[in-house]
Amino acid sequence: MQNFNINNIPSLSICVLGALEFLSSIPLPKISVRKKDRILVVGSGNALVVGKMIFSKYDATFRTESTYIEELTVASFDHAFLISASGGKHAPGIAKVLKKKRIKTSLITNNLDAKAQKFVDKTYFFPRMKEPYTYNTSTYISIIIGYTKESIPKIYRNVKKVDKNLPKNLPKYSSFYFIIPTKFDAVKEMFETKFDELFGPKIMGKVFTVEEIKHAKTVVNSKDELFVSMGFKNYVYGLKKNRYELKIPKNINFGEFLAIGYYFIGKIQEANPNYFGKNINNYTMEASKLFNEKISAIVE
């Protein structure tokens, strides 16, 4: 898993398995939260989604790098949690603002050298492995499982079971429509983001919960769209020949649900041209200029 470079980038599926193997023998930190605290959670993209999984049962407000300042003008907070895998990009600037506001701030990151840590009161370091930029398998899975305390060996076994019943004609589809249980609504954005990152405009990925899909989300159908229902049979949506059940165990938590979904998306990646691998180096060179910091296509 660790022996790869920009010319030999592994699929998301391989990285999911690698992340689970990597994390299986490493203790994960426990995030300390007081129930009585009014909490502000700030993160970009999928980092904020992870925050919603962790802090959903607390008195918490969730904001992005673009919306948190406005929130600070209308509300007060006891504790802020800044979630950033790299601890760089927008994170140092956000941490500086929170410090100036004298809000107790904790950084949740995977980077021991995170630039934002010098501006916060406490830093939680979660382990990560070497993986392609944006994949964030070990990064976010470690944070999620650090909270949910799910069994990593169990997750690994159930992820591998996906191989037993994979559709044989994945390359034929130009669009994938995921239907997920309502309780995993927070994961929806993470799946959609992964399609954006891996496929751009080449392959479309849509994700709706079983309740959302009832509201005119399937007016137009296509023979090139596969409907993927996670954990239940779909007798209603899409063409009959284009329905596939991605089996998941009962009573699973966020970490396992995310790992299974990512693994299947990785199988779509393996069945198609390597759009990501061919473009990620050029993208990170441009992103380095944008954020004025070195961003590598391979995150060590």
N, C-alpha and C positions, 0 to 999 in steps of 0.2 A: 504493500500500500504506500509506503513512504518513498519508494524508488520511482519517481516520475518527475518530469520537468515540463516546460512549456511545449515541447514537441511530442509529449506523450501524456496528455491530460486524461485522467480516469473519468468515468461517468459518475453521475450523481449516485447511482445505485451502489457502485463500488465504494464510494466515499461514505455512504450511510453505514455499510457493513464495517468499514474501517474505523469509523467513529465509535461504533458500539464496542468493537474489540478494544480500541484504545481506552475507552472510558470504563471498561468493566473492572479494571484493577486499580482505579484512581479514586481516592476519597474526594467528595465534592463539598464545598463550603455550604454552611447553612445561613441563609439570609435572615437577619433579625429584624422583625417588624412588630411594633406595638399596636395592638388593636385599637387603642384610643386615638392614635395619631391621624391627623388629616394629611393625606399623602399626595404628592405630585409625582407622576411618573413621566419622564421625558425620554424619547427615543426616536430614531429615524427608521422608517420602513418596518422590516420584520422585527427589529429590536423592540419597537413599541408593541407589536403584537405579542411578543413573548412577555412583555410587562403586563399586558391584559390577562394573560393566563395566570401569572404569579399573584397579581394583586387584585383580582376580580372580587374577592371576598372581603376586601378592606374598603375603608372610606377613602377611595382613591380617584383622582382625576388624571386622565391620560392625554398628553399633548405631544406634538411633534416639535422639531426644531423651528418650525415656522409659526407655531401657535402658542408656545409656552409663555412668551413675554406678555401677551395680552391677558392670559390667565392670571399672571402675577399682579396685574393692575386691579383685578376684581375679587381676588380671594387670597386668604392667608393659609400657610401650610406649616405643619410641624416638621415634616421630613420629606425630602425630595430624593427620588431614586433615578439616577441617570444611567441608562442602559446603552452600551456601545461596545461591540465586539472588539473594535480597534482602540477605543479610547481616544481617537483622534478626530480628524475632519471637523464636524461641528461641536463635538463634545467639549473640548477645552473652553470654547467661548461660552457655551451654556453653563458650564461649571463656574466660570468667573462671575456670570450674572447672578447665579444662585448664591454664591459666596458673598457678593456685594449686598444681596438682599438679606443676608444673615439667616438663611434657611439651612438647617442641618442637611447635608447632602451625602449620599452614598453612591459610589460608582460601581456598577456591575459590568465587568469586562473580562476579556480573555487575553489581554495583552499586559504582560508584566511591565512593559515600558510605556504604558498608556500616558499620553501627554496630559490628560485631564486629571490624573490622580493627585497632582500637586495642589489642586484647587478644591478638593473635597475632604470631608471629615473621615470617611472610611471607604476602603476599596475592597470589593469581593472579586478575587481572581478565580475564574473557572478555566479548567484545562482545555486546550485545543490542540489539534494535530495539524500537520502540514496538509493543506488542501487548496484547491483552486479558489481564487478570489470570487466572492459572492456566494460560493456554495454554502458556507456556514452550517455544515452538518454538525461537527463536533462542538462548535461554539454555542449554538442555540440549544442543541439537544442536551448539552451538559448543564446549562442554566435551568432548563425546564425540568430535567430529571433531578437536579439538585433540590428543586422544590417539591416535586411530586413523589420522589423516592421510589419510582418504579424499578422493577427488576430488569436490569440490562440483559442478562442471559435470556430471559423470557422474551423480551422484545426482539432479540436477535433471531431466536427460533421462529417466531411468528412472521418476521420480515421475510425470512428465507422461504416460507410457505407460499409466498406470492408467486414464486417460480413455477409451482405445480400447475397453475391454471391460467397462464398468460395467454392473451389473444395471439393467434398465430399471424395475424395480418396487420400489426400495428403500423407499418409504413404506409398503409393505404389511406390512413386518416390524416386530414389536415386540421382537424379540430377535435378537442376533447372536452367533454362536458361532465364535470364531477358533481354528484349529488351527495351531500354529506349530512350526518345527523346534526340536529340543531345545537346540541351541546358543544359541538366543535366549531361553532361559528367563527371563533377567533382564528382558527387555522386557515380559513378560507383565503384570506389575503396572502398568507405565506405560499400557498399553492399557486395562486395567480402570479405572484412575484417571480416564482421559480420558472414559470412558463415565459415570462418576459425576459428573464436573464438568459435562459438556455436557448430559446427559439426566436425571440424578437417577433418580427412579422411573419416568420415562416410557418409556425404552427400555433394555432390559437388554443388557449386554455381558459375555460369558464368554470366557475365554482359557485354553487348555490346550495343552501340548506333545503331540506325536504319541505319546509314551509315557504321559503322564498320562491321556489320553482313554480308554485301554484299561481303566481301572479304574472301571467303573460310572458314567461321567460323562454317559451318554446314555440312561439308562433310560426317561425320559419325553421324547417328541418332540412338536413342535407345528408346525402348518402355517404359523405366523407366525414361525418361527425360521429364519434363514439361516445355513448353515454355510459359513464362509469359510476355506478352506485356503490357507495362504501358501506358495507355491512347489512345490506338488504336487497331483495329482488325488486327490480324496476319493471312494472307491468304497464306503465303508462307513457313514459316520455321517450321521444326519439323513435326512429324506425325499429321495428322488432328485431331485425338482424343486427342492429347496431347497439345492443344493450349488453353490458358486461357488469357482473357483480365482482367487485374487489372485496374479498372476504376479510373481515377483521374479527378478532375475538370479542366476546361480550365483556362489558364493564372495563374497557381499557381507558387509559388516561391520555393526556395530551402528548406526552413523549412518544408513546407507541403509535398513536394515530398519525403523528407527523412523520415518523420514521417509515411507516408503511406507505404513506402517500408519496413521500419523496422517493422511495425505492421504486415505486411504479412509474413515476415521472422519469426517473433515470432509465428505466427500461424503454420508454418512448425515445429518449435521447439516444440510446444504443441502437435503436432500430432505424435511425435517420442519419443523414449527413451530420458531421461534427461542426455544426454552426458555431457553437460556443468556442471550441478549441481554436477555430480559424480566426476568431475575432477578438478574443479576450486580451491578447497582448496589446493590440492597437488601442483597445478601449482603456486599459489601465495607464497607458502612456498619456492619453488625453486627460484621464481623471487626475493624474498626478499634477498636471498643469492647473486643472480646475481648483483643486484643494491646496495647491502649493505644498505638497508633501509627497514623498515617494510611495507609490502604491504599486505593488508587485502582482503579477498575474498568478503567482504561487505564493500563498501566505504560509510562512514558516511557523 
